[in-house]
Amino acid sequence: MKVTIRVATIDDLEKVQELNLKLFEKEYRDYDPLLNLNWTFGKEGTKYFRERILRNDGCVLVAVVEDEIVGYLCGGIKKVESYRNLPSVAELENMFILKPFRSRGIGKQLLNEFVRWCESKKISKVKVEASASNKKAIKFYRANGFKNYTLILERDLETAE
Ligand SMILES: CC(C)(COP(=O)(O)OP(=O)(O)OC[C@H]1O[C@@H](n2cnc3c(N)ncnc32)[C@H](O)[C@@H]1OP(=O)(O)O)[C@@H](O)C(=O)NCCC(=O)NCCS
């Protein structure tokens, strides 16, 4: 199977959004019923992906097999928190590979290309957030050199009504 990794163009916007919606639907079903499934194709989601594709501080990569986009990765350069002595940081914000194409090294190829992009921008650290229950993704990120840094905990509260 020949896989090509390339930078997304604005013509890929809708396809990238379709894959992102599949990611949202999966996460909604498996981990997080608070996800807004209208975000991806709504005003904010569309602006976010347009900017990530078009602007220099964004990076959207697609994986192509036989002229079909089967996966994508989206990330960008983040503002560094002033309490950390860190010159520059990028975030891998979301990625998704269609199920029949998983576990064939496509995720790793996308990630490696994103790391090359980060290095070209002189970025010194890459971060990624994942749902705590998404064991497969966490295993994938660990296998690719990511280590635990922050753990975010949430607690539901009783509302007044
Ligand atoms: C997480 C995800 C992006 C990883 O992508 P992927 O293409 O499956 O990743 P890879 O193929 O590079 O690596 C996954 C596994 O395949 C294995 N693998 C890689 N190349 C392989 C090959 N040629 N043959 C067999 N196995 C292979 C890797 O060793 C790894 O195994 P492991 O899970 O036991 O560590 C993908 O599973 C996915 O889209 N999941 C759903 C969405 C999601 O959770 N996204 C992340 C949240 S933002």
The ligand as an SDF file (V2000), in Angstrom:
LIG
                    3D

 48 50  0  0  0  0  0  0  0  0999 V2000
   -4.3430    7.0860   17.2550 C   0  0  0  0  0  0  0  0  0  0  0  0
   -4.1980    6.9590   15.7360 C   0  0  0  0  0  0  0  0  0  0  0  0
   -4.1280    8.3490   15.1240 C   0  0  0  0  0  0  0  0  0  0  0  0
   -2.9010    6.2030   15.4260 C   0  0  0  0  0  0  0  0  0  0  0  0
   -2.7520    6.0880   14.0180 O   0  0  0  0  0  0  0  0  0  0  0  0
   -2.2350    4.7300   13.3380 P   0  0  0  0  0  0  0  0  0  0  0  0
   -2.0660    4.9790   11.8920 O   0  0  0  0  0  0  0  0  0  0  0  0
   -3.1230    3.6180   13.7340 O   0  0  0  0  0  0  0  0  0  0  0  0
   -0.8090    4.6250   14.0440 O   0  0  0  0  0  0  0  0  0  0  0  0
    0.4290    3.6560   13.6880 P   0  0  0  0  0  0  0  0  0  0  0  0
   -0.0020    2.6480   12.6850 O   0  0  0  0  0  0  0  0  0  0  0  0
    1.5950    4.5090   13.3880 O   0  0  0  0  0  0  0  0  0  0  0  0
    0.6820    2.9860   15.0900 O   0  0  0  0  0  0  0  0  0  0  0  0
   -0.3400    2.2490   15.7180 C   0  0  0  0  0  0  0  0  0  0  0  0
    0.0920    0.8050   15.9250 C   0  0  0  0  0  0  0  0  0  0  0  0
    0.3560    0.1730   14.6780 O   0  0  0  0  0  0  0  0  0  0  0  0
    1.6090   -0.5090   14.7370 C   0  0  0  0  0  0  0  0  0  0  0  0
    2.1570   -0.5410   13.3940 N   0  0  0  0  0  0  0  0  0  0  0  0
    2.7580    0.4930   12.7670 C   0  0  0  0  0  0  0  0  0  0  0  0
    3.1280    0.1200   11.5380 N   0  0  0  0  0  0  0  0  0  0  0  0
    2.7410   -1.1540   11.3790 C   0  0  0  0  0  0  0  0  0  0  0  0
    2.8240   -2.0820   10.3240 C   0  0  0  0  0  0  0  0  0  0  0  0
    3.4110   -1.7550    9.1620 N   0  0  0  0  0  0  0  0  0  0  0  0
    2.2890   -3.3000   10.5070 N   0  0  0  0  0  0  0  0  0  0  0  0
    1.6880   -3.6150   11.6670 C   0  0  0  0  0  0  0  0  0  0  0  0
    1.5750   -2.7820   12.7120 N   0  0  0  0  0  0  0  0  0  0  0  0
    2.1070   -1.5830   12.5680 C   0  0  0  0  0  0  0  0  0  0  0  0
    2.4070    0.3240   15.6820 C   0  0  0  0  0  0  0  0  0  0  0  0
    3.4800   -0.4130   16.2450 O   0  0  0  0  0  0  0  0  0  0  0  0
    1.3720    0.6430   16.7020 C   0  0  0  0  0  0  0  0  0  0  0  0
    1.1710   -0.5120   17.5030 O   0  0  0  0  0  0  0  0  0  0  0  0
    0.7470   -0.3790   18.9930 P   0  0  0  0  0  0  0  0  0  0  0  0
   -0.6450    0.2310   19.0040 O   0  0  0  0  0  0  0  0  0  0  0  0
    0.7660   -1.7890   19.4760 O   0  0  0  0  0  0  0  0  0  0  0  0
    1.7710    0.5310   19.6110 O   0  0  0  0  0  0  0  0  0  0  0  0
   -5.3630    6.1510   15.1090 C   0  0  0  0  0  0  0  0  0  0  0  0
   -5.4930    4.9460   15.8070 O   0  0  0  0  0  0  0  0  0  0  0  0
   -6.7180    6.8590   15.1350 C   0  0  0  0  0  0  0  0  0  0  0  0
   -7.0490    7.6010   14.2070 O   0  0  0  0  0  0  0  0  0  0  0  0
   -7.5100    6.6160   16.2010 N   0  0  0  0  0  0  0  0  0  0  0  0
   -8.8250    7.1890   16.3220 C   0  0  0  0  0  0  0  0  0  0  0  0
   -8.7870    8.6640   16.5490 C   0  0  0  0  0  0  0  0  0  0  0  0
   -7.9650    9.0770   17.7380 C   0  0  0  0  0  0  0  0  0  0  0  0
   -8.0220    8.4710   18.7880 O   0  0  0  0  0  0  0  0  0  0  0  0
   -7.1780   10.1540   17.5340 N   0  0  0  0  0  0  0  0  0  0  0  0
   -6.3260   10.6940   18.5560 C   0  0  0  0  0  0  0  0  0  0  0  0
   -7.0550   11.6390   19.4370 C   0  0  0  0  0  0  0  0  0  0  0  0
   -6.7510   13.3450   19.0240 S   0  0  0  0  0  0  0  0  0  0  0  0
  1  2  1  0
  2  3  1  0
  2  4  1  0
  2 36  1  0
  4  5  1  0
  5  6  1  0
  6  7  2  0
  6  8  1  0
  6  9  1  0
  9 10  1  0
 10 11  2  0
 10 12  1  0
 10 13  1  0
 13 14  1  0
 14 15  1  0
 15 16  1  0
 15 30  1  0
 16 17  1  0
 17 18  1  0
 17 28  1  0
 18 19  1  0
 18 27  1  0
 19 20  2  0
 20 21  1  0
 21 22  1  0
 21 27  2  0
 22 23  1  0
 22 24  2  0
 24 25  1  0
 25 26  2  0
 26 27  1  0
 28 29  1  0
 28 30  1  0
 30 31  1  0
 31 32  1  0
 32 33  2  0
 32 34  1  0
 32 35  1  0
 36 37  1  0
 36 38  1  0
 38 39  2  0
 38 40  1  0
 40 41  1  0
 41 42  1  0
 42 43  1  0
 43 44  2  0
 43 45  1  0
 45 46  1  0
 46 47  1  0
 47 48  1  0
M  END
$$$$
